[in-house]
Amino acid sequence: MAESPDLAGSYHLKLDEVYETEDKLRDPDVLKQSKEQLAEILDEVERKLNESTYIAGDEFTMANVMLIPVLARIVLLDLEEEYICSRPNIAEYWNLVQQRPSYKKVIGKYFSGWRKYKTLLKTWCFVRVINLLIREGQTLLCQGPKFTEMKGYFATVVSSLNVMRRDGMVALGTISTPNSRMVSAFAAKYVEGKILKIDD
């Protein structure tokens, strides 16, 4: 924000949305409603897949690109039985898309076998770090070439929706970053107590 003060208002509006979402997720009624909405969306996908191979026809489209990470997150959180296997068309679709080279390259290598726990741990650590820094009102001043482009970014990274387990409940929220390797490196350094510099 220090580098682009003209964007500060936009950053604060986005942060207000994040706080509002977090507060809503503490409400059991909102969580129940979110689960119901997820089930309704998946039921609609199940119906669509009854008519075609992919969501919007027999060709792989952006609609599929948007759905696959949601399904991958559901599997990562061990909710596959409840949300995927209980819907035969989605289960078949999920098996099909996992065979795609693009899936294996972009998602599969992070979400299969022991790597899924590594991915989940990194996500959990990153979310905790971001929440801590945002809640405390701190701005990151990272040093060194790898972190220069990330200055001020960590205060505004929380964005669109994915399924994530929080305190034993299903919540909705994702982290969006320009470079996930950089973010993972940052989170690891922070967790190990090696973060370069954090100022108020």
C-alpha positions in Angstrom: 0.0 0.0 0.0 2.9 2.3 0.7 4.1 2.0 -2.9 0.6 2.7 -4.3 -1.3 4.9 -1.9 -4.0 5.6 -4.6 -5.0 1.9 -4.3 -5.2 2.0 -0.4 -9.0 2.5 -0.6 -9.4 -0.6 -2.8 -7.2 -2.6 -0.5 -9.1 -1.6 2.6 -12.5 -2.4 0.9 -11.1 -5.9 0.0 -9.9 -6.4 3.6 -13.3 -5.4 4.9 -14.9 -8.0 2.7 -12.4 -10.6 4.0 -13.2 -9.7 7.7 -16.9 -9.8 7.0 -16.6 -13.2 5.4 -14.5 -14.5 8.3 -17.1 -13.2 10.8 -19.9 -14.8 8.8 -18.1 -18.1 8.8 -18.2 -18.2 12.6 -22.0 -18.3 12.4 -23.3 -21.9 12.3 -26.3 -20.8 10.2 -24.0 -19.3 7.5 -21.8 -22.4 7.5 -24.9 -24.6 7.1 -26.1 -22.4 4.3 -22.7 -22.5 2.6 -22.7 -26.3 2.7 -26.2 -26.4 1.3 -25.1 -24.1 -1.5 -22.1 -26.3 -2.3 -24.4 -29.3 -2.4 -26.8 -27.5 -4.7 -24.0 -26.5 -7.1 -22.7 -30.1 -7.2 -26.2 -31.4 -7.7 -26.5 -29.1 -10.7 -23.1 -30.3 -12.1 -24.3 -33.9 -11.6 -27.3 -33.2 -13.7 -25.2 -31.4 -16.4 -22.8 -34.4 -16.5 -25.8 -36.7 -17.2 -26.1 -35.0 -20.6 -22.5 -34.6 -21.6 -18.9 -35.6 -20.9 -17.9 -32.2 -19.5 -19.9 -29.4 -17.8 -20.8 -27.4 -20.9 -20.8 -30.0 -23.6 -18.4 -32.6 -24.9 -15.4 -30.2 -25.1 -13.2 -29.2 -22.2 -14.0 -25.5 -21.4 -13.3 -22.8 -18.8 -16.3 -24.0 -16.9 -14.3 -27.2 -16.2 -11.2 -25.2 -15.3 -13.2 -23.4 -12.6 -14.7 -26.6 -11.2 -11.6 -28.9 -11.0 -9.8 -26.9 -8.3 -13.0 -27.0 -6.1 -13.1 -30.8 -6.5 -9.4 -31.1 -5.8 -9.8 -29.1 -2.6 -12.7 -31.3 -1.6 -10.5 -34.3 -2.0 -7.7 -32.7 -0.2 -9.9 -32.1 2.8 -11.1 -35.8 2.8 -14.6 -34.8 1.9 -14.7 -36.9 -1.3 -17.2 -39.5 0.0 -19.7 -36.8 1.0 -19.4 -34.5 -2.0 -18.0 -36.5 -5.0 -18.5 -40.3 -4.5 -22.1 -39.8 -3.6 -22.7 -38.3 -7.1 -21.9 -41.0 -9.8 -21.5 -38.6 -12.7 -19.2 -36.3 -10.8 -17.2 -39.3 -9.6 -16.8 -40.5 -13.2 -16.0 -36.9 -14.3 -13.4 -36.6 -11.5 -11.6 -39.8 -12.6 -11.7 -38.5 -16.2 -10.2 -35.1 -15.5 -7.4 -36.5 -13.3 -6.1 -38.3 -16.4 -5.6 -35.1 -18.3 -1.9 -34.0 -18.7 -2.8 -30.5 -17.7 -4.4 -31.7 -14.4 -1.3 -33.9 -13.6 1.0 -31.0 -14.3 -0.9 -28.2 -12.5 -2.8 -29.8 -9.7 -2.1 -33.6 -9.5 1.5 -33.3 -8.4 0.5 -31.2 -5.4 -2.7 -33.1 -4.4 -1.7 -36.8 -4.7 -0.2 -39.1 -2.1 1.8 -37.6 0.7 2.1 -34.3 -1.2 -1.5 -33.5 -0.4 -0.6 -33.2 3.3 2.3 -31.0 2.3 0.0 -28.8 0.3 -2.6 -28.7 3.1 0.1 -27.8 5.7 1.5 -25.0 3.4 -2.0 -23.6 2.9 -2.8 -23.7 6.6 0.5 -22.0 7.5 0.0 -19.4 4.9 -3.6 -18.6 6.0 -2.4 -18.4 9.6 0.4 -16.0 8.7 -1.8 -13.8 6.6 -4.5 -13.7 9.2 -2.0 -12.8 11.9 -0.4 -10.0 9.8 -3.7 -8.6 8.6 -5.4 -8.7 12.0 -2.4 -7.0 13.6 -2.5 -4.3 11.0 1.1 -5.0 9.9 2.6 -4.3 6.6 5.4 -6.5 5.2 8.6 -5.0 4.2 10.5 -7.9 2.7 14.1 -7.6 1.5 16.0 -9.4 -1.2 15.4 -10.0 -4.9 12.9 -12.9 -4.4 10.6 -10.9 -2.1 10.9 -7.4 -3.7 7.9 -7.9 -6.0 5.8 -9.1 -3.1 6.0 -5.9 -1.0 2.6 -4.9 0.2 1.0 -7.8 -1.5 0.5 -10.1 1.5 -1.9 -7.7 3.1 -4.3 -8.2 0.2 -4.1 -11.7 -1.0 -7.3 -13.2 0.3 -9.7 -13.6 -2.7 -12.1 -15.9 -4.3 -13.8 -19.1 -3.1 -12.7 -22.7 -2.5 -13.6 -25.2 0.1 -11.3 -25.2 3.1 -11.7 -26.9 6.5 -11.5 -24.6 9.4 -11.7 -25.8 13.0 -13.5 -29.0 11.9 -16.1 -27.1 9.9 -16.2 -26.5 6.1 -15.6 -22.9 5.3 -15.2 -21.1 2.0 -12.0 -19.1 1.1 -8.8 -19.3 -1.0 -5.5 -17.6 -1.3 -4.7 -16.1 -4.6 -1.0 -15.2 -5.3 1.1 -14.2 -8.2 3.8 -16.8 -7.3 2.8 -19.7 -5.1 6.4 -20.9 -4.7 7.4 -17.4 -3.4 4.4 -17.5 -1.0 5.3 -21.0 0.2 8.9 -19.8 0.8 7.7 -16.8 2.7 5.3 -18.9 4.9 8.1 -21.4 5.6 10.5 -18.6 6.6 7.9 -17.0 8.8 7.0 -20.2 10.5 10.7 -21.0 11.1 11.1 -17.5 12.6 13.4 -16.5 9.8 11.2 -13.8 8.2 13.4 -10.9 7.1 11.5 -7.9 8.4 8.0 -7.0 9.6 7.2 -3.4 10.5 4.0 -1.9 11.9 
